[in-house]
Amino acid sequence: MEAVIPKHLFVRRLAAGHRVLLLGGMAVIAHGRARHTKDFDLWLEPFSTAEEWSEKLITILGDFPESYVWSLAQRRRLDHDEIAAEIEDFGVIRIGGLDLPVDVFRRPNEFQEADFEKVWSEASRMEDGLGLTSELHLYVSKINTGRSCDEDDIAFLEGLVKNRFTKRLPVCDLAEAEYMLERYTDPALLLHAKANPSPEVRELALKYLREFAAEGDPYSRDILAEWKEV
């Protein structure tokens, strides 16, 4: 998996001292999709404040005098003393002047700073200490971007998510089922929960099926008609 990720000195330096998650196109490539990308998307752990986050990043930037900080929101270069306010307001800055641009997030799409611990705990460890964001969290980060370039990534990640749910819904506990189904579900996947020994997990799946059926989904109605609890 790590072999498909290009070496990038800034990324390696950042991950050597801090927890860093790989997002975006590079993460999709690491999950197995053949595609091209022209930049890195990283989620640097948020720390306690935007000011502390900024200080950590500025320290790393000192090792790369050719780099500069760019505001994606304002389309201009930023002085180092502007980074904290920028990241507080917009959640992301871009590092330019390197072999590839690097977008560094404190608050990625569809997430809050407090979500970092959960996303990190479910990430797999990569070469150089990077965390590879799970397929489910990558899917969540892309579903509402509205960018046509993300459509193929979403379809690819959706397939991985369905495969994960197929394996986990028959055996997971209620907390895991709630977490997964809050982020993605469809009637065909819910059927896999029928084999789960936990009545709470089965009831949760039935709740979602009833909601789908109430909205007019005929497949959910068919599943409910055949679902028989022991």
MDAnalysis code that builds the backbone (N, CA, C; Angstrom):
import MDAnalysis as mda
import numpy as np

u = mda.Universe.empty(690, n_residues=230, atom_resindex=np.repeat(np.arange(230), 3), trajectory=True)
u.add_TopologyAttr("name", ["N", "CA", "C"] * 230)
u.add_TopologyAttr("resid", np.arange(1, 231))
u.add_TopologyAttr("resname", ["MET", "GLU", "ALA", "VAL", "ILE", "PRO", "LYS", "HIS", "LEU", "PHE", "VAL", "ARG", "ARG", "LEU", "ALA", "ALA", "GLY", "HIS", "ARG", "VAL", "LEU", "LEU", "LEU", "GLY", "GLY", "MET", "ALA", "VAL", "ILE", "ALA", "HIS", "GLY", "ARG", "ALA", "ARG", "HIS", "THR", "LYS", "ASP", "PHE", "ASP", "LEU", "TRP", "LEU", "GLU", "PRO", "PHE", "SER", "THR", "ALA", "GLU", "GLU", "TRP", "SER", "GLU", "LYS", "LEU", "ILE", "THR", "ILE", "LEU", "GLY", "ASP", "PHE", "PRO", "GLU", "SER", "TYR", "VAL", "TRP", "SER", "LEU", "ALA", "GLN", "ARG", "ARG", "ARG", "LEU", "ASP", "HIS", "ASP", "GLU", "ILE", "ALA", "ALA", "GLU", "ILE", "GLU", "ASP", "PHE", "GLY", "VAL", "ILE", "ARG", "ILE", "GLY", "GLY", "LEU", "ASP", "LEU", "PRO", "VAL", "ASP", "VAL", "PHE", "ARG", "ARG", "PRO", "ASN", "GLU", "PHE", "GLN", "GLU", "ALA", "ASP", "PHE", "GLU", "LYS", "VAL", "TRP", "SER", "GLU", "ALA", "SER", "ARG", "MET", "GLU", "ASP", "GLY", "LEU", "GLY", "LEU", "THR", "SER", "GLU", "LEU", "HIS", "LEU", "TYR", "VAL", "SER", "LYS", "ILE", "ASN", "THR", "GLY", "ARG", "SER", "CYS", "ASP", "GLU", "ASP", "ASP", "ILE", "ALA", "PHE", "LEU", "GLU", "GLY", "LEU", "VAL", "LYS", "ASN", "ARG", "PHE", "THR", "LYS", "ARG", "LEU", "PRO", "VAL", "CYS", "ASP", "LEU", "ALA", "GLU", "ALA", "GLU", "TYR", "MET", "LEU", "GLU", "ARG", "TYR", "THR", "ASP", "PRO", "ALA", "LEU", "LEU", "LEU", "HIS", "ALA", "LYS", "ALA", "ASN", "PRO", "SER", "PRO", "GLU", "VAL", "ARG", "GLU", "LEU", "ALA", "LEU", "LYS", "TYR", "LEU", "ARG", "GLU", "PHE", "ALA", "ALA", "GLU", "GLY", "ASP", "PRO", "TYR", "SER", "ARG", "ASP", "ILE", "LEU", "ALA", "GLU", "TRP", "LYS", "GLU", "VAL"])
u.atoms.positions = np.array([
    [0.826, -1.207, 0.000],
    [0.000, 0.000, 0.000],
    [0.860, 1.258, 0.000],
    [1.902, 1.289, 0.869],
    [2.720, 2.480, 0.969],
    [3.485, 2.773, -0.326],
    [3.748, 1.741, -1.124],
    [4.582, 1.909, -2.309],
    [3.969, 2.855, -3.331],
    [2.661, 3.025, -3.304],
    [2.027, 3.888, -4.296],
    [2.020, 5.349, -3.864],
    [2.486, 5.628, -2.675],
    [2.506, 7.004, -2.187],
    [3.875, 7.615, -2.462],
    [3.949, 8.690, -3.249],
    [5.245, 9.299, -3.549],
    [5.929, 9.828, -2.284],
    [7.242, 9.759, -2.282],
    [7.993, 10.352, -1.181],
    [7.862, 11.882, -1.250],
    [7.699, 12.490, -0.109],
    [7.554, 13.934, -0.037],
    [8.173, 14.371, 1.284],
    [9.265, 15.105, 1.230],
    [10.035, 15.417, 2.428],
    [9.224, 16.175, 3.463],
    [8.412, 17.135, 3.013],
    [7.617, 17.909, 3.970],
    [6.621, 17.010, 4.696],
    [5.947, 16.130, 3.954],
    [4.975, 15.222, 4.564],
    [5.655, 14.317, 5.579],
    [6.799, 13.774, 5.208],
    [7.525, 12.891, 6.110],
    [7.971, 13.633, 7.374],
    [8.435, 14.863, 7.204],
    [8.886, 15.652, 8.351],
    [7.711, 15.966, 9.288],
    [6.575, 16.310, 8.722],
    [5.404, 16.632, 9.528],
    [4.945, 15.402, 10.316],
    [4.902, 14.254, 9.645],
    [4.426, 13.030, 10.292],
    [5.426, 12.470, 11.288],
    [6.689, 12.879, 11.193],
    [7.703, 12.375, 12.119],
    [7.475, 12.889, 13.541],
    [6.872, 14.060, 13.658],
    [6.705, 14.646, 14.975],
    [5.277, 14.767, 15.451],
    [4.312, 14.542, 14.558],
    [2.913, 14.743, 14.918],
    [2.042, 13.675, 14.269],
    [0.825, 13.557, 14.751],
    [-0.120, 12.641, 14.128],
    [-0.717, 13.317, 12.887],
    [-0.608, 12.653, 11.777],
    [-1.046, 13.215, 10.499],
    [-1.814, 12.147, 9.726],
    [-3.008, 12.491, 9.273],
    [-3.837, 11.597, 8.482],
    [-3.770, 11.976, 7.013],
    [-3.692, 10.974, 6.159],
    [-3.714, 11.188, 4.716],
    [-5.158, 11.199, 4.243],
    [-5.517, 12.244, 3.487],
    [-6.858, 12.412, 2.941],
    [-6.776, 12.524, 1.417],
    [-7.909, 12.775, 0.775],
    [-7.938, 13.155, -0.630],
    [-7.479, 12.074, -1.583],
    [-6.993, 12.542, -2.739],
    [-6.629, 11.633, -3.813],
    [-5.534, 10.659, -3.446],
    [-4.537, 11.113, -2.689],
    [-3.459, 10.209, -2.299],
    [-3.986, 9.076, -1.425],
    [-4.949, 9.380, -0.560],
    [-5.525, 8.343, 0.284],
    [-6.338, 7.352, -0.542],
    [-7.061, 7.855, -1.537],
    [-7.833, 6.963, -2.409],
    [-6.887, 6.043, -3.175],
    [-5.773, 6.584, -3.649],
    [-4.754, 5.763, -4.326],
    [-4.241, 4.683, -3.379],
    [-3.980, 5.055, -2.126],
    [-3.453, 4.098, -1.157],
    [-4.455, 2.994, -0.851],
    [-5.728, 3.285, -1.030],
    [-6.762, 2.267, -0.835],
    [-6.932, 1.374, -2.065],
    [-6.190, 1.685, -3.148],
    [-6.177, 0.763, -4.270],
    [-6.743, 1.259, -5.576],
    [-7.182, 2.517, -5.641],
    [-7.727, 3.014, -6.897],
    [-6.615, 3.607, -7.758],
    [-6.564, 3.235, -9.019],
    [-5.576, 3.789, -9.948],
    [-6.082, 5.132, -10.456],
    [-5.420, 6.190, -10.058],
    [-5.779, 7.539, -10.499],
    [-4.564, 8.429, -10.339],
    [-4.660, 9.665, -10.817],
    [-3.577, 10.634, -10.663],
    [-4.027, 11.738, -9.704],
    [-3.074, 12.345, -9.056],
    [-3.364, 13.504, -8.231],
    [-2.147, 14.421, -8.246],
    [-2.404, 15.705, -8.051],
    [-1.331, 16.690, -8.147],
    [-0.983, 17.312, -6.805],
    [-1.571, 16.816, -5.726],
    [-1.283, 17.409, -4.423],
    [-1.531, 16.402, -3.312],
    [-1.159, 16.789, -2.118],
    [-1.421, 16.018, -0.910],
    [-2.489, 16.728, -0.096],
    [-3.382, 15.969, 0.516],
    [-4.311, 16.485, 1.518],
    [-3.994, 15.797, 2.834],
    [-3.718, 16.587, 3.866],
    [-3.341, 16.047, 5.163],
    [-4.204, 16.653, 6.251],
    [-4.507, 15.852, 7.260],
    [-5.170, 16.368, 8.456],
    [-4.165, 16.289, 9.592],
    [-3.600, 17.434, 9.941],
    [-2.680, 17.534, 11.071],
    [-3.499, 17.620, 12.347],
    [-3.155, 16.795, 13.332],
    [-3.928, 16.786, 14.580],
    [-4.200, 18.215, 15.045],
    [-5.415, 18.483, 15.547],
    [-5.839, 19.873, 15.760],
    [-5.231, 20.571, 16.968],
    [-4.657, 19.828, 17.915],
    [-4.134, 20.415, 19.148],
    [-5.227, 21.194, 19.867],
    [-4.868, 21.928, 20.893],
    [-5.886, 22.565, 21.740],
    [-6.480, 23.812, 21.118],
    [-5.644, 24.562, 20.392],
    [-6.099, 25.824, 19.819],
    [-5.520, 25.998, 18.419],
    [-6.115, 26.907, 17.670],
    [-5.584, 27.237, 16.350],
    [-4.186, 27.829, 16.463],
    [-3.930, 28.557, 17.536],
    [-2.617, 29.155, 17.732],
    [-1.542, 28.081, 17.942],
    [-1.857, 27.067, 18.746],
    [-0.895, 25.990, 18.964],
    [-0.670, 25.207, 17.673],
    [-1.757, 24.929, 16.949],
    [-1.656, 24.237, 15.664],
    [-0.741, 25.006, 14.715],
    [-0.941, 26.316, 14.660],
    [-0.135, 27.170, 13.794],
    [1.330, 27.133, 14.185],
    [1.603, 27.178, 15.480],
    [2.994, 27.157, 15.953],
    [3.691, 25.857, 15.560],
    [2.991, 24.732, 15.679],
    [3.588, 23.444, 15.304],
    [3.939, 23.443, 13.826],
    [3.017, 23.941, 12.993],
    [3.241, 23.950, 11.550],
    [4.381, 24.893, 11.180],
    [4.420, 26.060, 11.788],
    [5.467, 27.037, 11.480],
    [6.844, 26.469, 11.811],
    [6.940, 25.719, 12.899],
    [8.213, 25.095, 13.253],
    [8.696, 24.179, 12.134],
    [7.807, 23.379, 11.574],
    [8.169, 22.487, 10.468],
    [8.541, 23.292, 9.232],
    [7.787, 24.340, 8.959],
    [8.060, 25.157, 7.777],
    [9.453, 25.781, 7.828],
    [9.980, 25.970, 9.035],
    [11.324, 26.521, 9.159],
    [12.385, 25.654, 8.513],
    [12.089, 24.367, 8.339],
    [13.027, 23.450, 7.684],
    [12.916, 23.503, 6.164],
    [11.951, 24.268, 5.661],
    [11.701, 24.339, 4.217],
    [11.608, 25.806, 3.790],
    [12.762, 26.482, 3.712],
    [12.765, 27.920, 3.423],
    [12.177, 28.266, 2.058],
    [12.093, 27.282, 1.164],
    [11.518, 27.545, -0.157],
    [9.994, 27.542, -0.132],
    [9.404, 27.135, 0.975],
    [7.947, 27.001, 1.041],
    [7.280, 28.340, 1.332],
    [5.994, 28.403, 1.031],
    [5.171, 29.556, 1.406],
    [3.768, 29.055, 1.734],
    [3.006, 29.881, 2.431],
    [1.657, 29.511, 2.858],
    [0.651, 30.297, 2.028],
    [-0.343, 29.582, 1.511],
    [-1.323, 30.169, 0.600],
    [-2.723, 29.992, 1.178],
    [-3.516, 31.063, 1.118],
    [-4.905, 30.996, 1.532],
    [-5.769, 30.540, 0.361],
    [-6.383, 29.372, 0.479],
    [-7.293, 28.901, -0.561],
    [-8.561, 29.736, -0.592],
    [-8.955, 30.273, 0.550],
    [-10.186, 31.067, 0.627],
    [-10.000, 32.470, 0.055],
    [-8.838, 33.083, 0.339],
    [-8.610, 34.469, -0.073],
    [-7.712, 34.606, -1.294],
    [-7.173, 33.451, -1.749],
    [-6.318, 33.435, -2.940],
    [-5.135, 34.390, -2.822],
    [-4.387, 34.267, -1.731],
    [-3.212, 35.122, -1.530],
    [-2.250, 34.432, -0.588],
    [-1.001, 34.889, -0.607],
    [-0.023, 34.381, 0.345],
    [-0.330, 34.912, 1.737],
    [0.023, 34.087, 2.715],
    [-0.180, 34.459, 4.108],
    [1.155, 34.600, 4.818],
    [1.269, 35.606, 5.663],
    [2.388, 35.663, 6.590],
    [2.162, 34.627, 7.686],
    [3.221, 34.214, 8.310],
    [3.086, 33.189, 9.335],
    [2.176, 33.630, 10.474],
    [2.178, 34.919, 10.792],
    [1.328, 35.367, 11.893],
    [-0.153, 35.439, 11.515],
    [-0.483, 35.118, 10.264],
    [-1.879, 35.078, 9.831],
    [-2.450, 33.655, 9.796],
    [-1.603, 32.658, 10.010],
    [-2.041, 31.273, 9.839],
    [-3.115, 30.897, 10.854],
    [-2.936, 31.271, 12.101],
    [-3.893, 30.859, 13.133],
    [-5.299, 31.365, 12.819],
    [-5.424, 32.627, 12.443],
    [-6.746, 33.176, 12.116],
    [-7.321, 32.506, 10.883],
    [-6.467, 32.220, 9.895],
    [-6.922, 31.579, 8.666],
    [-7.461, 30.172, 8.956],
    [-6.731, 29.421, 9.755],
    [-7.141, 28.045, 10.024],
    [-8.364, 28.014, 10.925],
    [-8.503, 28.980, 11.792],
    [-9.697, 29.068, 12.634],
    [-10.934, 29.343, 11.783],
    [-10.797, 30.222, 10.795],
    [-11.938, 30.622, 9.971],
    [-12.285, 29.605, 8.888],
    [-11.267, 29.009, 8.259],
    [-11.501, 28.211, 7.055],
    [-11.079, 26.747, 7.163],
    [-10.303, 26.406, 8.178],
    [-9.999, 25.003, 8.423],
    [-8.886, 24.406, 7.604],
    [-8.321, 25.152, 6.616],
    [-7.301, 24.589, 5.737],
    [-6.396, 25.688, 5.208],
    [-5.126, 25.344, 5.018],
    [-4.195, 26.221, 4.310],
    [-3.395, 25.352, 3.329],
    [-2.810, 26.001, 2.339],
    [-1.988, 25.275, 1.364],
    [-0.527, 25.661, 1.536],
    [0.352, 24.668, 1.476],
    [1.791, 24.902, 1.477],
    [2.279, 24.772, 0.045],
    [2.821, 25.843, -0.497],
    [3.367, 25.847, -1.846],
    [4.876, 25.929, -1.828],
    [5.463, 25.895, -3.026],
    [6.902, 25.992, -3.153],
    [7.630, 24.672, -2.963],
    [6.885, 23.578, -2.837],
    [7.464, 22.247, -2.655],
    [7.327, 21.456, -3.951],
    [7.753, 20.196, -3.949],
    [7.651, 19.408, -5.176],
    [6.198, 19.117, -5.542],
    [5.314, 19.057, -4.545],
    [3.873, 18.984, -4.762],
    [3.204, 19.889, -3.723],
    [2.116, 20.591, -4.098],
    [1.392, 21.366, -3.089],
    [0.833, 20.452, -2.005],
    [0.737, 20.975, -0.799],
    [0.189, 20.213, 0.327],
    [-0.899, 21.054, 0.986],
    [-2.128, 20.537, 0.982],
    [-3.218, 21.179, 1.708],
    [-3.286, 20.567, 3.096],
    [-3.110, 21.404, 4.125],
    [-3.086, 20.928, 5.508],
    [-4.354, 21.414, 6.203],
    [-5.121, 20.454, 6.708],
    [-6.390, 20.753, 7.360],
    [-6.258, 20.702, 8.876],
    [-7.010, 21.548, 9.520],
    [-7.305, 21.378, 10.944],
    [-8.749, 20.936, 11.114],
    [-9.575, 21.244, 10.095],
    [-10.999, 20.902, 10.112],
    [-11.412, 20.514, 8.693],
    [-11.292, 19.245, 8.322],
    [-11.626, 18.827, 6.956],
    [-13.129, 18.885, 6.679],
    [-13.484, 18.703, 5.410],
    [-14.883, 18.656, 5.015],
    [-15.634, 17.596, 5.818],
    [-16.790, 17.975, 6.348],
    [-17.701, 17.075, 7.062],
    [-17.201, 16.631, 8.432],
    [-16.101, 17.215, 8.924],
    [-15.586, 16.848, 10.233],
    [-15.362, 18.093, 11.079],
    [-15.291, 17.875, 12.382],
    [-14.896, 18.905, 13.321],
    [-13.573, 18.495, 13.958],
    [-12.922, 19.451, 14.596],
    [-11.638, 19.152, 15.212],
    [-11.744, 17.971, 16.185],
    [-12.866, 17.900, 16.922],
    [-13.041, 16.847, 17.919],
    [-13.147, 15.458, 17.307],
    [-13.393, 15.372, 16.006],
    [-13.510, 14.073, 15.343],
    [-12.151, 13.423, 15.076],
    [-11.082, 14.177, 15.240],
    [-9.764, 13.650, 14.857],
    [-9.436, 12.341, 15.585],
    [-9.702, 12.282, 16.887],
    [-9.310, 11.103, 17.661],
    [-9.986, 9.853, 17.117],
    [-11.268, 9.941, 16.789],
    [-11.985, 8.786, 16.264],
    [-11.442, 8.390, 14.897],
    [-11.220, 9.356, 14.031],
    [-10.720, 9.055, 12.692],
    [-9.312, 8.461, 12.773],
    [-8.481, 9.009, 13.654],
    [-7.127, 8.486, 13.830],
    [-7.162, 7.048, 14.359],
    [-8.067, 6.772, 15.282],
    [-8.124, 5.439, 15.882],
    [-8.508, 4.375, 14.864],
    [-9.219, 4.746, 13.812],
    [-9.643, 3.784, 12.794],
    [-8.736, 3.798, 11.561],
    [-7.742, 4.658, 11.558],
    [-6.818, 4.717, 10.422],
    [-5.781, 3.607, 10.524],
    [-5.271, 3.183, 9.379],
    [-4.170, 2.216, 9.364],
    [-2.852, 2.970, 9.251],
    [-1.796, 2.416, 9.816],
    [-0.503, 3.095, 9.822],
    [0.246, 2.806, 8.531],
    [0.825, 3.849, 7.981],
    [1.542, 3.756, 6.725],
    [3.034, 3.998, 6.949],
    [3.745, 3.933, 5.857],
    [5.159, 4.261, 5.857],
    [5.357, 5.683, 6.382],
    [6.419, 5.897, 7.110],
    [6.783, 7.222, 7.633],
    [5.810, 7.728, 8.691],
    [4.966, 6.847, 9.245],
    [4.103, 7.237, 10.353],
    [2.784, 7.862, 9.986],
    [2.512, 8.052, 8.710],
    [1.224, 8.602, 8.308],
    [0.090, 7.657, 8.677],
    [-1.076, 8.244, 8.977],
    [-2.272, 7.450, 9.160],
    [-3.091, 7.485, 7.876],
    [-3.467, 6.307, 7.377],
    [-4.316, 6.234, 6.196],
    [-5.769, 6.240, 6.646],
    [-6.477, 7.298, 6.341],
    [-7.874, 7.437, 6.736],
    [-8.701, 6.275, 6.185],
    [-9.596, 5.743, 7.004],
    [-10.391, 4.593, 6.597],
    [-11.281, 4.928, 5.410],
    [-11.716, 3.889, 4.707],
    [-12.565, 4.083, 3.550],
    [-13.873, 4.785, 3.910],
    [-14.419, 4.475, 5.097],
    [-15.667, 5.107, 5.518],
    [-15.480, 6.603, 5.741],
    [-14.414, 6.982, 6.454],
    [-14.193, 8.402, 6.726],
    [-13.805, 9.166, 5.458],
    [-13.079, 8.517, 4.552],
    [-12.796, 9.162, 3.266],
    [-14.083, 9.414, 2.496],
    [-14.957, 8.413, 2.490],
    [-16.246, 8.562, 1.816],
    [-17.009, 9.751, 2.389],
    [-17.067, 9.842, 3.710],
    [-17.768, 10.953, 4.360],
    [-17.164, 12.297, 3.957],
    [-15.838, 12.345, 3.844],
    [-15.171, 13.613, 3.525],
    [-15.445, 14.094, 2.102],
    [-15.909, 13.188, 1.223],
    [-16.087, 13.534, -0.182],
    [-17.543, 13.669, -0.635],
    [-18.495, 13.152, 0.135],
    [-19.857, 13.032, -0.398],
    [-20.528, 14.378, -0.662],
    [-20.149, 15.423, 0.044],
    [-20.833, 16.711, -0.133],
    [-19.940, 17.797, -0.727],
    [-18.866, 17.406, -1.402],
    [-17.996, 18.425, -1.994],
    [-18.637, 19.082, -3.209],
    [-19.507, 18.343, -3.910],
    [-20.130, 18.882, -5.114],
    [-19.195, 18.963, -6.300],
    [-18.022, 18.352, -6.196],
    [-17.044, 18.410, -7.286],
    [-17.177, 17.174, -8.169],
    [-17.280, 17.397, -9.460],
    [-17.425, 16.272, -10.382],
    [-16.204, 15.354, -10.338],
    [-15.042, 15.927, -10.031],
    [-13.818, 15.122, -9.991],
    [-13.845, 14.100, -8.861],
    [-14.726, 14.284, -7.873],
    [-14.805, 13.352, -6.753],
    [-15.787, 12.214, -7.003],
    [-16.567, 12.278, -8.072],
    [-17.630, 11.289, -8.273],
    [-17.090, 9.871, -8.403],
    [-16.013, 9.693, -9.167],
    [-15.451, 8.351, -9.320],
    [-14.835, 7.854, -8.012],
    [-14.209, 8.775, -7.259],
    [-13.663, 8.392, -5.955],
    [-14.788, 7.936, -5.027],
    [-15.898, 8.655, -5.037],
    [-17.025, 8.307, -4.177],
    [-17.553, 6.920, -4.519],
    [-17.689, 6.637, -5.814],
    [-18.167, 5.314, -6.229],
    [-17.202, 4.222, -5.788],
    [-15.899, 4.474, -5.926],
    [-14.896, 3.503, -5.511],
    [-14.956, 3.275, -4.006],
    [-15.002, 4.357, -3.246],
    [-15.027, 4.248, -1.788],
    [-16.328, 3.606, -1.304],
    [-17.414, 3.887, -1.986],
    [-18.689, 3.288, -1.605],
    [-18.617, 1.757, -1.696],
    [-17.945, 1.270, -2.728],
    [-17.761, -0.173, -2.843],
    [-16.975, -0.739, -1.676],
    [-15.919, -0.027, -1.245],
    [-15.133, -0.484, -0.094],
    [-15.956, -0.443, 1.189],
    [-16.763, 0.613, 1.325],
    [-17.608, 0.741, 2.514],
    [-18.619, -0.403, 2.573],
    [-19.237, -0.705, 1.456],
    [-20.214, -1.801, 1.430],
    [-19.560, -3.124, 1.812],
    [-18.345, -3.337, 1.332],
    [-17.634, -4.561, 1.677],
    [-17.350, -4.630, 3.178],
    [-16.950, -3.494, 3.745],
    [-16.700, -3.446, 5.190],
    [-17.974, -3.724, 5.974],
    [-19.088, -3.105, 5.577],
    [-20.337, -3.281, 6.299],
    [-20.839, -4.725, 6.187],
    [-20.639, -5.323, 5.022],
    [-21.053, -6.710, 4.824],
    [-20.358, -7.626, 5.825],
    [-19.098, -7.336, 6.112],
    [-18.328, -8.150, 7.053],
    [-18.631, -7.816, 8.517],
    [-18.881, -6.526, 8.810],
    [-18.994, -6.114, 10.197],
    [-20.421, -6.182, 10.760],
    [-21.445, -5.919, 9.965],
    [-22.799, -5.880, 10.509],
    [-23.245, -7.210, 11.132],
    [-22.833, -8.364, 10.638],
    [-23.244, -9.598, 11.311],
    [-22.575, -9.836, 12.662],
    [-21.506, -9.120, 12.979],
    [-20.731, -9.443, 14.185],
    [-20.477, -8.252, 15.107],
    [-20.750, -7.030, 14.678],
    [-20.371, -5.846, 15.458],
    [-21.320, -5.632, 16.637],
    [-20.886, -4.809, 17.594],
    [-21.760, -4.456, 18.708],
    [-22.605, -3.242, 18.330],
    [-23.472, -2.833, 19.236],
    [-24.414, -1.755, 18.935],
    [-23.708, -0.438, 18.663],
    [-22.684, -0.122, 19.446],
    [-21.991, 1.150, 19.262],
    [-21.377, 1.248, 17.871],
    [-20.743, 0.162, 17.425],
    [-20.145, 0.184, 16.089],
    [-21.217, 0.274, 15.020],
    [-22.303, -0.457, 15.198],
    [-23.390, -0.406, 14.218],
    [-23.970, 0.995, 14.120],
    [-24.186, 1.636, 15.250],
    [-24.723, 3.003, 15.240],
    [-23.774, 3.943, 14.525],
    [-22.496, 3.818, 14.827],
    [-21.513, 4.704, 14.214],
    [-21.484, 4.530, 12.699],
    [-21.468, 3.283, 12.237],
    [-21.406, 3.032, 10.797],
    [-22.676, 3.495, 10.090],
    [-23.830, 3.134, 10.649],
    [-25.084, 3.395, 9.947],
    [-25.494, 4.860, 9.976],
    [-24.947, 5.618, 10.915],
    [-25.174, 7.064, 10.890],
    [-24.491, 7.712, 9.697],
    [-23.458, 7.039, 9.167],
    [-22.659, 7.625, 8.092],
    [-22.975, 7.056, 6.712],
    [-23.457, 5.841, 6.699],
    [-23.808, 5.240, 5.409],
    [-24.751, 4.071, 5.645],
    [-25.771, 3.945, 4.811],
    [-26.612, 2.758, 4.862],
    [-27.435, 2.654, 3.591],
    [-27.838, 1.434, 3.279],
    [-28.860, 1.191, 2.269],
    [-29.552, -0.122, 2.634],
    [-30.738, -0.380, 2.097],
    [-31.499, -1.559, 2.522],
    [-30.754, -2.874, 2.356],
    [-30.042, -3.049, 1.252],
    [-29.344, -4.316, 1.020],
    [-28.315, -4.577, 2.114],
    [-27.624, -3.545, 2.575],
    [-26.643, -3.732, 3.639],
    [-27.310, -4.064, 4.966],
    [-28.445, -3.450, 5.228],
    [-29.120, -3.675, 6.501],
    [-29.518, -5.133, 6.687],
    [-29.740, -5.828, 5.600],
    [-30.106, -7.233, 5.681],
    [-29.017, -8.063, 6.351],
    [-27.751, -7.623, 6.259],
    [-26.653, -8.379, 6.874],
    [-26.733, -8.350, 8.397],
    [-27.411, -7.346, 8.953],
    [-27.545, -7.279, 10.405],
    [-28.471, -8.354, 10.947],
    [-29.254, -8.988, 10.103],
    [-30.189, -10.022, 10.560],
    [-29.456, -11.174, 11.240],
    [-28.211, -11.435, 10.818],
    [-27.436, -12.531, 11.396],
    [-26.724, -12.137, 12.689],
    [-26.799, -10.869, 13.088],
    [-26.096, -10.424, 14.289],
    [-26.780, -10.994, 15.538],
    [-26.021, -11.555, 16.477],
    [-26.642, -12.122, 17.680],
    [-27.241, -11.090, 18.619],
    [-26.895, -9.805, 18.426],
    [-27.403, -8.758, 19.318],
    [-28.792, -8.299, 18.873],
    [-29.820, -8.427, 19.741],
    [-31.143, -7.929, 19.371],
    [-31.164, -6.415, 19.162],
    [-30.272, -5.698, 19.864],
    [-30.221, -4.244, 19.690],
    [-29.730, -3.861, 18.294],
    [-28.730, -4.597, 17.800],
    [-28.243, -4.323, 16.448],
    [-29.318, -4.659, 15.420],
    [-29.997, -5.788, 15.609],
    [-31.057, -6.156, 14.675],
    [-32.179, -5.126, 14.692],
    [-32.521, -4.649, 15.873],
    [-33.594, -3.655, 15.972],
    [-33.182, -2.328, 15.325],
    [-31.911, -1.987, 15.456],
    [-31.430, -0.771, 14.795],
    [-31.580, -0.889, 13.280],
    [-31.199, -2.036, 12.731],
    [-31.351, -2.258, 11.292],
    [-32.817, -2.185, 10.894],
    [-33.677, -2.769, 11.705],
    [-35.115, -2.727, 11.410],
    [-35.644, -1.298, 11.441],
    [-35.125, -0.500, 12.358],
    [-35.550, 0.905, 12.421],
    [-35.254, 1.623, 11.115],
    [-34.042, 1.422, 10.593],
    [-33.687, 2.048, 9.329],
    [-34.548, 1.510, 8.187],
    [-34.798, 0.213, 8.197],
    [-35.630, -0.375, 7.143],
    [-37.046, 0.198, 7.177],
    [-37.583, 0.384, 8.363],
    [-38.921, 0.966, 8.480],
    [-38.943, 2.398, 7.951],
    [-37.866, 3.128, 8.217],
    [-37.790, 4.500, 7.708],
    [-37.736, 4.513, 6.187],
    [-36.917, 3.612, 5.609],
    [-36.853, 3.516, 4.148],
    [-38.214, 3.124, 3.579],
    [-38.871, 2.158, 4.228],
    [-40.169, 1.703, 3.735],
    [-41.203, 2.817, 3.803],
    [-41.147, 3.604, 4.891],
    [-42.093, 4.713, 5.032],
    [-41.900, 5.774, 3.951],
    [-40.670, 5.840, 3.428],
    [-40.387, 6.787, 2.348],
    [-40.735, 6.219, 0.980],
    [-41.236, 4.972, 0.959],
    [-41.694, 4.390, -0.288],
    [-40.761, 3.417, -0.960],
    [-39.697, 2.988, -0.261],
    [-38.745, 2.068, -0.871],
    [-39.324, 0.647, -0.889],
    [-39.597, 0.079, -2.051],
    [-40.230, -1.252, -2.108],
    [-39.311, -2.368, -1.635],
    [-37.988, -2.229, -1.845],
    [-37.064, -3.272, -1.418],
    [-37.079, -3.402, 0.100],
    [-37.141, -2.277, 0.808],
    [-37.207, -2.317, 2.271],
    [-38.494, -2.984, 2.738],
    [-39.580, -2.710, 2.034],
    [-40.847, -3.362, 2.397],
    [-40.755, -4.870, 2.234],
    [-40.099, -5.324, 1.179],
    [-39.952, -6.759, 0.957],
    [-39.111, -7.396, 2.059],
    [-38.018, -6.717, 2.449],
    [-37.152, -7.253, 3.510],
    [-37.935, -7.339, 4.819],
    [-38.681, -6.282, 5.147],
    [-39.451, -6.283, 6.392],
    [-40.502, -7.395, 6.405],
    [-41.099, -7.655, 5.248],
    [-42.123, -8.693, 5.168],
    [-41.555, -10.077, 5.419],
    [-40.273, -10.262, 5.085],
    [-39.653, -11.580, 5.235],
    [-38.816, -11.711, 6.498],
    [-38.537, -10.567, 7.167],
    [-37.670, -10.595, 8.340],
    [-38.447, -11.208, 9.517],
    [-37.957, -12.248, 10.051],
    [-38.600, -12.892, 11.188],
    [-37.593, -12.995, 12.322],
    [-37.919, -12.366, 13.425],
    [-37.063, -12.422, 14.597],
    [-37.249, -13.745, 15.323],
    [-36.145, -14.272, 15.850],
    [-36.202, -15.509, 16.606],
    [-36.715, -15.203, 18.029],
])
